[in-house]
Amino acid sequence: MSSSEKAPAYLGLGSVLAVALCTLWLALVGHLDLYINPRYDLFTIVLAAVAVPASVAGLVAVARGHGHAHDDADGHGHGGAHAHEHEHGGAHAHEHEHEHGGAHAHAHVDETAYEHGSDAARAVRRRAPGAARITRGVVGGIAAAATVGVTVAMLVLPPTTLSARTAQQRSVDTPTLSNATGTQDVALLGSEGVDTSEYGVKDWAALIRQTTDTTALVGKPVELSGFVVPGSDGSFTLTRFVISCCAVDAQPVGLGVVVDGPVPDADQWVRVTGKLAANPDQSADARIVIRAATVRDIDQPSDPYEY
């Protein structure tokens, strides 16, 4: 098998190796949680650790297999040529013994025509795979460059979290995206005697969405952190992304915040202290908002997602 035919195997195994090494690097520097749910960390790391030696072994096997295939091809070629010569010689001798001069000349003409036809056919076959090899080489080169580029970017560029723009594109603060509550019983959220000090944006958003009578929530104190998705009329949405499996399926959840002062910039992380209040905008879907007492800028937390 030629080198061009081996190229897909090299590219596939090399891509697996690159992804596995990037995964282990992210785990080593503590950035893996920016891409997947922490509960899958161990599983992902084990798979990556297995993939590294497996892909290396595969690359070695492909390289050695290429050499053996070449040797076998040469051996068969020489053997075939020898056998052809032997058969041709035997046939020629047999023909010489049993045929007369006219028949021998006729056979020689036929043999010459056959050889010319075979040469032409071989030339056509050589030209046809040439274009295919060029196409495979170009596609393989592009794929290899993309793999190397992504790998270098993951190792060199600083990781970034999902932004306010992404939250708006995924319809932040919609009923279908705000019902994720993990293993907690929504009916108990906000009940008397239940400690709500550890509730996050996800919990409060789910509670507000699923509570029929929200008047019982009015006046409850909250202290929450998230990033800003600007709204209108002196308001914004305090937003967090909830990850079920990985960043690809991240869903934005948020709580409307009403402030008396200026609205912070988009994507700014803030800590909001205030109380739940009825939404002054009666036409809005959200019935409850946070009437902010203080809005303080903070740094992005090391783990910006909720789960």
C-alpha positions as CSV (number, residue, x, y, z in Angstrom):
1,M,0.0,0.0,0.0
2,S,1.4,3.4,-1.0
3,S,2.0,6.4,1.3
4,S,-1.0,8.2,-0.1
5,E,-3.2,5.3,0.8
6,K,-1.8,5.3,4.3
7,A,-2.3,9.0,4.8
8,P,-5.9,8.8,6.2
9,A,-4.7,6.4,8.9
10,Y,-1.9,8.7,9.8
11,L,-4.3,11.7,9.9
12,G,-7.0,9.9,12.0
13,L,-4.6,8.5,14.5
14,G,-2.7,11.8,14.7
15,S,-6.0,13.7,15.4
16,V,-6.9,11.3,18.2
17,L,-3.4,11.8,19.7
18,A,-3.7,15.6,19.5
19,V,-7.2,15.7,21.1
20,A,-6.0,13.3,23.9
21,L,-2.9,15.4,24.6
22,C,-5.0,18.6,24.7
23,T,-7.5,17.0,27.1
24,L,-4.7,16.0,29.5
25,W,-3.1,19.4,29.2
26,L,-6.5,21.1,30.1
27,A,-6.9,18.8,33.1
28,L,-3.3,19.5,34.2
29,V,-3.8,23.3,34.2
30,G,-7.3,23.1,35.7
31,H,-9.2,24.4,32.6
32,L,-11.0,21.2,31.8
33,D,-14.1,22.3,33.7
34,L,-14.5,25.2,31.3
35,Y,-15.5,22.7,28.6
36,I,-17.3,19.8,30.4
37,N,-19.3,19.1,33.5
38,P,-17.0,18.3,36.4
39,R,-18.7,15.0,37.0
40,Y,-17.3,13.7,33.7
41,D,-13.7,14.8,34.5
42,L,-12.4,11.4,35.7
43,F,-14.0,9.5,32.8
44,T,-12.6,12.0,30.2
45,I,-9.1,11.9,31.7
46,V,-9.0,8.1,31.8
47,L,-10.1,7.9,28.1
48,A,-7.5,10.5,27.1
49,A,-4.8,8.6,29.0
50,V,-5.7,5.4,27.2
51,A,-6.0,7.1,23.8
52,V,-2.4,8.5,23.9
53,P,-0.5,5.1,24.0
54,A,-3.2,3.5,21.8
55,S,-2.8,6.1,19.1
56,V,1.0,6.0,19.3
57,A,0.9,2.2,18.9
58,G,-1.4,2.6,15.9
59,L,0.9,5.1,14.2
60,V,3.9,2.7,14.8
61,A,1.8,-0.2,13.4
62,V,0.8,1.8,10.3
63,A,4.4,2.8,9.7
64,R,5.7,-0.8,10.0
65,G,2.9,-2.2,8.0
66,H,3.8,0.2,5.1
67,G,7.3,-1.2,4.9
68,H,6.1,-4.9,5.0
69,A,3.5,-4.2,2.3
70,H,6.2,-2.7,0.1
71,D,8.5,-5.7,0.6
72,D,5.7,-8.1,-0.2
73,A,4.7,-6.2,-3.2
74,D,8.3,-6.3,-4.5
75,G,8.5,-10.0,-3.8
76,H,5.3,-10.7,-5.6
77,G,6.3,-8.6,-8.5
78,H,9.6,-10.3,-9.0
79,G,8.0,-13.7,-8.5
80,G,5.3,-12.9,-10.9
81,A,7.8,-11.6,-13.4
82,H,9.8,-14.8,-13.1
83,A,6.8,-17.0,-13.4
84,H,5.7,-15.0,-16.4
85,E,9.0,-15.5,-18.0
86,H,8.9,-19.2,-17.2
87,E,5.5,-19.6,-18.6
88,H,6.3,-17.5,-21.6
89,G,9.4,-19.6,-22.2
90,G,7.5,-22.8,-21.8
91,A,4.8,-21.7,-24.1
92,H,7.3,-20.5,-26.6
93,A,9.2,-23.8,-26.6
94,H,5.9,-25.7,-26.9
95,E,4.8,-23.5,-29.7
96,H,8.2,-23.9,-31.4
97,E,8.0,-27.7,-31.1
98,H,4.5,-28.1,-32.4
99,E,3.8,-25.1,-34.7
100,H,5.2,-24.3,-38.1
101,G,6.8,-21.1,-39.2
102,G,3.6,-19.3,-40.4
103,A,1.8,-20.1,-37.1
104,H,4.8,-18.9,-35.1
105,A,4.9,-15.6,-37.0
106,H,1.1,-15.1,-36.4
107,A,1.6,-15.8,-32.6
108,H,4.5,-13.3,-32.5
109,V,2.3,-10.6,-34.1
110,D,-0.5,-11.3,-31.6
111,E,1.9,-11.2,-28.7
112,T,3.3,-7.8,-29.8
113,A,-0.2,-6.3,-30.2
114,Y,-1.1,-7.6,-26.7
115,E,2.0,-6.1,-25.2
116,H,1.3,-2.7,-26.8
117,G,-2.3,-2.8,-25.6
118,S,-1.2,-3.7,-22.0
119,D,1.3,-0.8,-22.0
120,A,-1.5,1.6,-23.1
121,A,-3.8,0.3,-20.4
122,R,-1.1,0.6,-17.8
123,A,-0.5,4.2,-18.8
124,V,-4.1,5.1,-18.5
125,R,-4.3,3.4,-15.0
126,R,-1.2,5.3,-13.9
127,R,-2.7,8.7,-15.0
128,A,-6.1,8.1,-13.4
129,P,-4.8,7.5,-9.8
130,G,-2.5,10.5,-10.1
131,A,-5.4,13.0,-9.9
132,A,-6.9,11.0,-7.0
133,R,-3.6,11.1,-5.2
134,I,-3.4,14.8,-5.6
135,T,-6.9,15.3,-4.3
136,R,-6.3,13.1,-1.3
137,G,-3.1,15.0,-0.6
138,V,-4.8,18.4,-0.7
139,V,-7.7,17.3,1.5
140,G,-5.3,15.5,3.9
141,G,-3.1,18.6,4.1
142,I,-6.0,20.9,4.9
143,A,-7.3,18.5,7.5
144,A,-3.8,18.2,9.1
145,A,-3.4,21.9,9.1
146,A,-6.8,22.4,10.8
147,T,-5.9,19.7,13.4
148,V,-2.5,21.4,14.2
149,G,-4.1,24.8,14.3
150,V,-6.8,23.8,16.7
151,T,-4.3,22.0,18.9
152,V,-2.0,25.0,19.1
153,A,-4.8,27.3,19.8
154,M,-6.0,25.2,22.7
155,L,-2.5,25.1,24.2
156,V,-1.5,28.7,23.6
157,L,-4.6,30.9,23.7
158,P,-6.3,31.5,27.0
159,P,-9.6,29.8,27.5
160,T,-12.7,32.0,27.4
161,T,-16.2,31.4,28.8
162,L,-19.5,31.8,27.0
163,S,-20.5,35.4,26.6
164,A,-23.6,37.6,26.8
165,R,-23.9,37.4,23.0
166,T,-24.1,33.6,23.2
167,A,-26.7,33.9,25.9
168,Q,-28.8,36.2,23.7
169,Q,-28.5,33.9,20.8
170,R,-29.7,31.0,22.9
171,S,-32.6,33.0,24.3
172,V,-31.6,33.7,27.9
173,D,-34.4,33.7,30.5
174,T,-36.9,31.7,28.5
175,P,-39.2,29.2,30.3
176,T,-37.8,26.2,28.5
177,L,-34.2,27.0,29.5
178,S,-34.9,28.0,33.1
179,N,-36.3,24.7,34.5
180,A,-33.0,22.9,35.2
181,T,-32.8,22.3,38.9
182,G,-30.6,19.2,39.2
183,T,-31.7,16.8,41.9
184,Q,-33.5,19.5,44.0
185,D,-37.2,19.4,44.5
186,V,-38.6,22.6,43.0
187,A,-41.7,22.4,45.3
188,L,-39.4,22.8,48.3
189,L,-37.4,25.7,46.9
190,G,-38.2,28.9,48.8
191,S,-40.4,27.2,51.3
192,E,-40.4,28.3,54.9
193,G,-37.6,26.8,56.9
194,V,-35.5,26.0,53.8
195,D,-32.1,27.7,53.7
196,T,-31.9,29.6,50.4
197,S,-28.5,31.2,51.1
198,E,-26.8,28.7,48.8
199,Y,-29.3,29.0,45.9
200,G,-27.8,30.1,42.6
201,V,-29.3,31.8,39.6
202,K,-30.4,28.5,38.2
203,D,-32.3,27.6,41.4
204,W,-34.1,30.9,41.7
205,A,-34.9,31.0,38.0
206,A,-36.4,27.5,38.1
207,L,-38.4,28.3,41.2
208,I,-39.9,31.5,39.7
209,R,-40.8,29.7,36.5
210,Q,-42.5,26.8,38.2
211,T,-44.3,28.6,41.0
212,T,-47.9,29.3,40.4
213,D,-48.3,32.0,43.1
214,T,-45.2,34.1,43.1
215,T,-46.5,36.5,45.7
216,A,-44.9,34.4,48.4
217,L,-41.5,35.0,46.9
218,V,-41.8,38.8,47.0
219,G,-39.4,40.3,49.6
220,K,-37.1,37.3,49.9
221,P,-33.4,38.5,50.1
222,V,-31.0,37.3,47.5
223,E,-27.3,37.6,46.9
224,L,-26.3,36.3,43.5
225,S,-23.4,36.6,41.1
226,G,-23.4,36.3,37.3
227,F,-22.5,38.2,34.2
228,V,-24.6,41.0,32.7
229,V,-26.8,40.7,29.6
230,P,-28.1,44.3,29.1
231,G,-31.8,45.0,28.9
232,S,-33.7,48.2,28.6
233,D,-35.1,50.9,30.9
234,G,-32.4,50.6,33.5
235,S,-32.5,46.8,33.8
236,F,-30.3,43.8,32.9
237,T,-30.4,40.1,33.2
238,L,-28.1,38.4,35.7
239,T,-27.1,35.4,33.8
240,R,-25.3,32.1,34.3
241,F,-24.8,29.1,31.9
242,V,-25.9,25.7,33.1
243,I,-23.9,22.8,31.7
244,S,-25.4,19.3,31.6
245,C,-22.6,17.6,29.7
246,C,-20.3,20.1,28.0
247,A,-20.1,23.7,26.9
248,V,-21.8,22.8,23.6
249,D,-25.1,22.1,25.4
250,A,-24.8,25.0,27.9
251,Q,-28.1,26.7,28.5
252,P,-28.4,30.3,29.8
253,V,-30.6,31.0,32.8
254,G,-31.1,34.4,34.3
255,L,-33.0,36.8,36.6
256,G,-34.0,40.3,35.7
257,V,-32.4,43.0,37.8
258,V,-33.8,46.5,38.2
259,V,-31.3,49.1,39.3
260,D,-31.6,52.8,40.0
261,G,-28.1,53.6,38.8
262,P,-26.3,52.9,35.5
263,V,-26.4,49.4,34.0
264,P,-23.0,47.6,34.0
265,D,-21.4,46.8,30.7
266,A,-22.3,43.6,28.9
267,D,-20.3,40.5,30.0
268,Q,-19.2,42.3,33.3
269,W,-19.4,39.9,36.2
270,V,-21.3,41.4,39.2
271,R,-22.6,40.5,42.6
272,V,-26.1,41.6,43.2
273,T,-27.6,42.1,46.6
274,G,-31.3,42.9,47.0
275,K,-34.8,41.4,47.3
276,L,-37.2,39.7,45.0
277,A,-40.0,42.0,43.7
278,A,-42.9,41.9,41.3
279,N,-41.8,42.9,37.8
280,P,-42.8,46.4,37.1
281,D,-43.1,45.5,33.4
282,Q,-46.4,43.6,33.4
283,S,-46.0,42.6,29.7
284,A,-42.8,40.7,30.4
285,D,-42.7,36.9,30.8
286,A,-40.8,37.0,34.0
287,R,-43.1,37.8,36.9
288,I,-40.3,38.3,39.5
289,V,-37.2,40.4,39.3
290,I,-34.5,41.4,41.7
291,R,-34.8,44.9,43.1
292,A,-31.1,45.6,43.6
293,A,-29.8,47.4,46.6
294,T,-26.1,47.0,45.5
295,V,-24.4,45.9,42.3
296,R,-20.7,45.4,42.7
297,D,-18.2,44.4,39.9
298,I,-16.3,41.2,40.6
299,D,-13.8,39.1,38.7
300,Q,-15.0,36.1,36.8
301,P,-15.0,33.1,39.2
302,S,-12.7,30.2,38.5
303,D,-15.8,28.0,37.8
304,P,-18.2,30.3,35.9
305,Y,-20.9,27.7,35.2
306,E,-23.7,26.1,37.2
307,Y,-24.6,22.4,36.9
